[in-house]
Amino acid sequence: MHPNCQTTDLNGNMNWNLRHIDRTFWGLFITLIVVAVIALFSASSTLVYMHHSALGPIGQQMFFIVLGIIAAFGIQYIPTHWIRFGGYVLLAISTLLVYSTMIPGNPLVVTINGAARWVRIAGITFQPSELAKLSLIIVVADQLARIRTEEDKWKYFIRTLVISGIVMLPIMASNLSTAVLIGLIVFCLWVLARIPWKYTLSIVGIAIVALMLGYAIVEFGFVRPGRQMNGPFKRATTWVSRIDRHFNDDGASKYVLTDENIQEVYSSVAIARGGTTPFGVFPGNSKERDYLPLAFADYIFAIIVEESGIIGAAGLIFLYLAVLFRACNVSSRYSDMPAMLMTMGLALMITCQALISMLVAVGLGPVTGQPLPLISRGGTSVLITSIYFGIMMSVSREQLALRERVQETISESQEEVPIVTLE
């Protein structure tokens, strides 16, 4: 396509001018994909062994990566007001799908590793919670951007609180860490929208008390007596057990390999092995990938550290932080409040999820199951994260195009001013 080809004008319509794409976002996006491809080949040995071929599992993930690149490229040209409208539609659909996972015997629900988080429609298996995360950020950002007066702050605070609670409740039943992550991002959006601290901190306090109370009920009512918990929150015993193991396993028992701590043990071994040199053992030389369960998913950062050492780990952390810094830079120059909040919310989701995944992999947090954005194996995660980038690049593209239009208008107006000479 010709660089100057345009489908419509700048008044909220599609514009295919390649001059306006955000090259910084694209550079970060492609760099993360390169890291993902290298890590995928290094960490998928168990999948290759089970399938007796590298074409199956690796080829499937490569397909989703290519699909994600195409999605990001196309979405960057969608006007942001269309994206905001689509967010409401997607939120309604994803919320219904998330609630459907709580229905016993639902034929659409697929249980993997004991968690009913997946839905299969037309042969495609995906996590509706990922769609809910994306759409909720868009909707909350759009609602908060409607604040005009001090009285509006209370109204839209309550409105976004209710919307977030409705979406987070079913997600919490199967994936507490994702619900907490969503709550953290919504809190950050409240802060950016200048919601009074007395509102936000009161909700934080209530949430902390509720979590502590829930922990105590599950710990003393089910985990210690060895009782099974039924109902939609039956995985609560798993969460509490993981927290107990992380904070209490400081004796000799942590060196005894069990089914419960196998991921943590082999992840620690991988990280220790990578720490022998600043550059690790180099890509392709990992040993722990053959022993670490789901090395290609939740604990892929441990394999990255093993193969690239502290240099590779620091470089990857820098990439995720650079995404957030770029979003801050774009938002600081953008006059459209909904687009600014949407960009910051998406960037915060990517960065916070990455940092949580890394902290778990290095043993600084209990097991959460949070994937490393764009890098952990999983079609839904890769596609949704690519959409995050596409939306952020759409905001940046509009901002660059608008600045160019304003500069052209100023130049034209200056040229039209008659020059008066005094004789």
C-alpha positions in Angstrom: 0.0 0.0 0.0 1.3 3.4 -0.9 2.5 5.4 2.2 0.2 8.3 1.5 -2.9 6.2 0.7 -5.9 7.4 2.8 -9.4 5.9 3.0 -11.0 8.8 4.7 -10.3 12.1 6.5 -9.1 12.8 10.0 -12.6 13.6 11.4 -12.9 10.3 13.2 -12.5 8.0 10.2 -9.9 5.6 9.0 -6.6 6.9 7.8 -4.0 4.6 6.3 -1.1 7.0 6.2 2.0 5.0 7.3 3.7 8.2 8.4 1.6 8.3 11.5 2.3 4.9 12.9 4.0 4.8 16.2 7.4 3.3 15.4 8.4 3.1 19.1 5.4 1.0 20.0 6.1 -1.2 17.0 9.7 -1.6 17.9 8.8 -2.7 21.5 6.1 -5.0 20.1 8.3 -6.7 17.6 11.2 -7.0 20.0 8.9 -8.8 22.5 7.8 -11.1 19.7 11.4 -12.0 18.9 12.0 -12.8 22.5 8.8 -14.9 22.5 9.9 -16.9 19.5 13.3 -17.7 21.0 11.8 -18.6 24.4 9.2 -20.7 22.7 11.8 -22.9 20.9 13.8 -23.1 24.1 11.0 -24.0 26.6 8.7 -26.3 24.5 10.8 -29.5 24.7 8.1 -31.4 26.6 5.5 -30.4 24.1 7.7 -31.4 21.2 8.3 -34.7 22.9 4.6 -35.4 23.5 3.7 -34.5 19.9 6.8 -36.2 18.4 7.2 -33.1 16.3 8.0 -29.4 16.7 5.6 -28.4 14.0 2.5 -29.0 16.1 2.9 -27.0 19.3 5.4 -24.5 18.0 3.7 -24.1 14.7 0.3 -23.4 16.4 1.8 -20.7 18.6 3.6 -19.2 15.6 0.2 -19.0 13.9 -1.2 -17.0 16.8 1.8 -14.7 16.9 1.4 -13.9 13.2 -2.3 -13.5 13.7 -1.5 -11.1 16.6 0.8 -9.0 14.4 -1.9 -8.7 11.7 -4.5 -7.8 14.4 -2.3 -5.1 15.8 -1.5 -3.6 12.4 -5.2 -3.4 11.5 -6.5 -2.2 14.9 -4.0 0.7 14.9 -6.1 2.3 12.1 -9.4 2.0 13.8 -10.6 5.3 15.2 -10.6 5.4 19.0 -14.2 6.3 19.3 -15.1 3.1 17.4 -12.9 1.2 19.8 -14.7 2.7 22.8 -18.1 1.8 21.4 -16.8 -1.8 20.7 -15.6 -2.0 24.2 -19.2 -1.9 25.5 -20.3 -4.6 23.1 -17.4 -6.8 24.0 -17.9 -6.3 27.7 -21.5 -7.5 27.5 -20.5 -10.6 25.5 -17.5 -11.4 27.6 -19.3 -10.9 30.9 -22.0 -13.4 29.8 -19.4 -15.9 28.8 -17.5 -15.5 32.1 -20.7 -16.1 34.1 -21.4 -19.1 31.9 -18.2 -20.8 33.3 -20.0 -20.9 36.7 -22.9 -23.0 35.4 -22.5 -26.6 36.3 -22.5 -29.0 33.3 -22.2 -26.2 30.8 -21.1 -27.9 27.6 -19.3 -24.8 26.4 -16.9 -24.8 29.4 -13.6 -26.6 29.3 -11.7 -27.4 32.5 -7.9 -27.4 32.2 -5.6 -28.1 35.2 -8.6 -28.1 37.5 -9.8 -24.7 36.5 -13.0 -24.0 34.5 -11.7 -20.8 32.9 -12.0 -21.8 29.2 -14.9 -21.7 26.8 -15.0 -23.6 23.5 -17.1 -22.2 20.7 -16.9 -23.5 17.1 -13.9 -25.5 18.0 -12.0 -22.5 19.3 -10.9 -22.6 23.0 -10.3 -19.3 24.8 -10.5 -17.6 28.1 -13.4 -15.1 28.3 -11.7 -13.4 31.2 -9.0 -12.1 28.8 -11.7 -10.5 26.8 -13.4 -9.1 29.9 -10.1 -7.6 31.1 -9.6 -5.7 27.8 -13.2 -4.5 27.5 -13.5 -3.5 31.1 -10.4 -1.2 30.8 -12.0 0.5 27.7 -15.4 0.9 29.4 -14.0 2.2 32.7 -11.7 4.6 30.9 -14.6 5.9 28.8 -16.9 6.4 31.9 -14.2 8.2 34.0 -13.5 10.5 31.1 -17.0 11.8 31.3 -16.3 13.5 34.6 -16.8 17.3 34.3 -17.6 18.5 37.8 -16.8 17.4 41.4 -20.3 15.9 41.7 -19.6 13.8 38.7 -16.7 12.1 40.4 -18.9 10.3 42.9 -21.4 9.3 40.2 -18.8 7.8 37.9 -16.8 6.3 40.7 -19.9 4.3 41.8 -20.8 3.4 38.2 -17.3 2.1 37.4 -17.2 0.3 40.8 -20.5 -1.5 40.1 -19.4 -2.4 36.5 -16.0 -3.7 37.7 -17.6 -5.7 40.6 -20.1 -7.4 38.2 -17.2 -8.4 35.9 -14.7 -9.4 38.6 -17.1 -11.6 40.6 -17.2 -14.7 38.3 -13.5 -14.2 37.4 -12.6 -14.3 41.1 -14.3 -17.7 41.4 -11.8 -19.4 39.1 -8.8 -17.0 39.0 -8.3 -14.8 42.1 -5.0 -13.3 40.8 -6.7 -12.1 37.6 -9.5 -10.4 39.6 -6.9 -8.8 41.9 -5.0 -7.6 38.9 -8.1 -6.1 37.3 -8.9 -4.3 40.6 -5.4 -2.9 40.7 -5.7 -1.4 37.2 -9.2 0.0 37.9 -7.7 1.6 41.1 -4.9 3.2 38.9 -7.5 4.6 36.5 -9.4 6.1 39.4 -6.2 7.8 40.5 -5.5 9.1 37.0 -9.1 10.4 36.8 -8.5 12.2 40.1 -11.2 10.4 42.0 -10.9 11.6 45.7 -8.7 9.4 47.9 -11.5 9.0 50.4 -13.5 7.0 47.8 -10.7 4.9 46.5 -8.9 4.1 49.7 -12.2 3.1 51.4 -12.8 0.5 48.6 -9.2 -0.7 49.0 -9.7 -1.1 52.7 -12.9 -3.0 52.3 -11.3 -5.3 49.7 -8.4 -6.0 52.0 -10.7 -6.9 54.9 -12.8 -9.1 52.7 -9.8 -11.0 51.4 -8.4 -11.4 54.9 -11.7 -12.6 56.1 -12.1 -15.0 53.2 -8.6 -16.3 53.8 -9.3 -17.0 57.5 -12.6 -18.8 56.7 -11.0 -21.1 54.1 -7.8 -21.7 56.1 -9.4 -22.6 59.4 -12.7 -24.0 58.0 -11.4 -26.1 55.1 -7.6 -26.3 54.6 -6.4 -27.2 58.1 -9.3 -29.6 58.8 -8.6 -31.2 55.4 -12.2 -30.6 54.2 -13.1 -30.2 50.5 -14.8 -27.0 49.4 -17.6 -27.1 46.9 -19.5 -24.5 44.9 -18.2 -21.8 42.6 -15.4 -20.9 45.0 -14.1 -24.4 45.4 -10.6 -23.3 44.1 -10.2 -21.1 47.2 -8.5 -24.0 49.0 -5.9 -24.1 46.3 -5.2 -20.4 46.6 -4.9 -20.6 50.4 -2.6 -23.6 50.2 -0.3 -21.8 47.7 -0.1 -18.8 50.0 0.6 -21.0 53.0 3.3 -22.9 51.2 5.0 -19.7 50.0 5.1 -17.9 53.3 5.5 -20.9 55.7 7.8 -23.2 53.7 11.1 -21.9 55.0 12.4 -25.0 56.6 13.9 -28.2 55.2 10.6 -29.2 53.7 11.0 -26.7 50.9 13.9 -28.9 49.6 11.7 -32.0 49.4 10.2 -32.3 45.9 6.4 -32.8 45.9 3.6 -32.5 43.4 2.6 -29.2 45.0 6.0 -27.5 44.9 7.5 -29.0 41.8 7.1 -25.8 39.8 8.7 -23.6 42.4 11.7 -26.0 43.0 12.7 -26.5 39.3 12.1 -22.8 38.6 14.6 -22.0 41.4 17.0 -24.4 40.0 16.7 -22.9 36.5 17.3 -19.4 37.9 20.3 -20.5 40.0 21.8 -22.2 37.0 21.3 -19.0 34.9 22.9 -16.9 37.6 26.3 -18.6 37.3 27.2 -16.1 34.6 25.8 -12.7 33.6 24.6 -14.1 30.3 23.3 -17.4 31.5 23.9 -20.7 29.7 22.8 -19.2 26.3 19.6 -20.0 24.4 19.0 -23.6 23.6 21.1 -24.9 26.5 18.5 -25.1 29.2 18.3 -28.3 31.2 15.4 -27.5 33.5 12.9 -27.1 30.6 12.7 -30.9 30.5 11.7 -31.0 34.2 9.8 -27.8 34.9 6.1 -28.4 34.4 4.6 -25.8 32.0 8.0 -24.3 31.4 6.5 -22.8 28.2 3.7 -21.1 30.1 3.5 -19.6 33.6 7.2 -20.2 34.3 8.8 -19.3 31.0 10.7 -16.4 32.7 12.7 -18.9 34.7 13.9 -20.5 31.4 14.7 -17.1 30.0 16.8 -16.3 33.1 18.5 -19.7 32.9 19.5 -19.2 29.3 20.2 -15.4 29.3 21.2 -14.7 32.9 20.7 -11.4 34.7 21.4 -9.5 31.5 18.5 -11.1 29.7 16.2 -10.8 32.7 17.0 -7.1 33.1 16.6 -6.5 29.4 13.1 -8.1 29.4 12.1 -6.0 32.4 13.2 -2.9 30.6 11.1 -3.8 27.6 7.9 -4.1 29.6 8.7 -0.9 31.5 9.4 0.8 28.2 5.9 0.0 27.1 4.6 1.8 30.1 6.9 4.8 29.6 5.9 5.1 26.0 2.2 5.0 27.0 2.9 7.8 29.5 4.6 9.8 26.8 1.8 9.4 24.3 -0.9 10.1 27.0 0.8 13.3 28.2 0.5 14.8 24.7 -3.0 13.7 24.0 -6.0 16.0 24.7 -8.6 13.2 24.4 -9.2 12.0 28.0 -10.9 8.7 27.2 -8.0 7.7 24.9 -5.5 8.8 27.5 -7.0 6.7 30.2 -7.5 3.8 27.9 -3.9 3.8 26.8 -2.6 4.0 30.4 -4.9 1.3 31.5 -3.8 -1.1 28.8 -0.1 -0.3 29.4 -0.5 -0.8 33.1 -2.2 -4.2 32.6 0.7 -5.4 30.4 3.4 -4.2 32.7 1.8 -5.2 36.0 0.9 -8.7 34.7 4.5 -9.1 33.4 6.0 -8.1 36.8 3.7 -10.4 38.7 4.6 -13.3 36.4 8.3 -12.6 36.9 8.0 -12.2 40.7 6.3 -15.6 40.9 8.9 -17.3 38.6 11.8 -16.0 40.8 10.0 -17.2 44.0 9.0 -13.7 45.4 5.3 -14.4 45.2 2.9 -17.4 45.5 1.8 -19.2 42.3 -0.7 -17.2 40.4 -0.9 -18.7 36.9 -0.4 -15.2 35.3 1.3 -15.6 31.9 4.1 -13.4 30.7 2.4 -11.1 28.1 3.2 -12.1 24.5 5.8 -14.6 25.6 4.1 -17.4 27.5 2.4 -20.0 25.3 -1.3 -19.4 24.8 -3.3 -18.3 21.8 -5.8 -16.1 23.7 -3.1 -14.3 25.7 -1.0 -13.5 22.6 -4.0 -12.2 20.6 -5.4 -10.1 23.4 -2.0 -8.6 24.2 -1.5 -7.8 20.5 -4.9 -6.1 20.6 -3.7 -4.1 23.6 -0.7 -2.9 21.5 -3.0 -2.2 18.5 -5.3 0.0 20.5 -2.4 1.9 22.1 -0.9 2.5 18.6 -4.3 3.7 17.4 -4.3 6.4 20.0 -0.7 7.4 19.2 -1.5 7.4 15.4 -4.4 9.7 15.9 -2.4 12.0 18.1 0.4 12.2 15.5 -2.0 12.8 12.7 -3.9 15.4 14.6 -0.6 17.3 15.4 0.3 17.2 11.8 -3.1 18.6 10.7 -2.9 21.4 13.3 0.6 22.3 12.1 -0.6 22.4 8.5 -3.6 24.6 9.5 -1.3 27.0 11.3 1.0 27.2 8.3 -1.8 27.7 5.9 -3.3 30.5 8.0 0.1 32.2 8.2 0.5 32.1 4.4 -3.0 33.7 3.9 -2.1 36.7 6.1 -1.3 39.6 3.7 2.0 41.2 4.1 1.8 44.9 4.5 4.7 47.0 3.7 5.3 50.6 4.7 6.6 52.9 2.1 
